[in-house]
Amino acid sequence: MFIDQSIAKQKFDLVVTVKEKGAFYHVKWMEKYYEVVDEIRLDMPQASQQWTALIWKPRSP
């Protein structure tokens, strides 16, 4: 997959994911090549939900 290869090569300067939602990439790759640097709580009043956005940056080699 193109996205998984890009994750492994750390092609992204910053990645934002939502903890409560499914992913279209292999999550274990994110954990291996990137680290969470911040977490933001997002209120979704129209859906009566709260989402947690995770901010990822590449791990140091």
Long-range contacts (C-beta under 8 A, 24 or more apart in sequence): 1-25, 1-26, 4-29, 7-33, 7-34, 8-32, 8-33, 10-34, 10-58, 10-59, 12-58, 13-57, 13-58, 14-55, 14-56, 14-57, 15-55, 15-56, 15-57, 16-53, 16-54, 16-55, 16-56, 17-53, 17-54, 17-56, 18-51, 18-52, 18-53, 18-54, 19-51, 19-52, 19-53, 19-54, 20-49, 20-51, 20-52, 21-51, 30-56, 32-59, 33-58, 33-59, 34-58, 34-59, 35-59
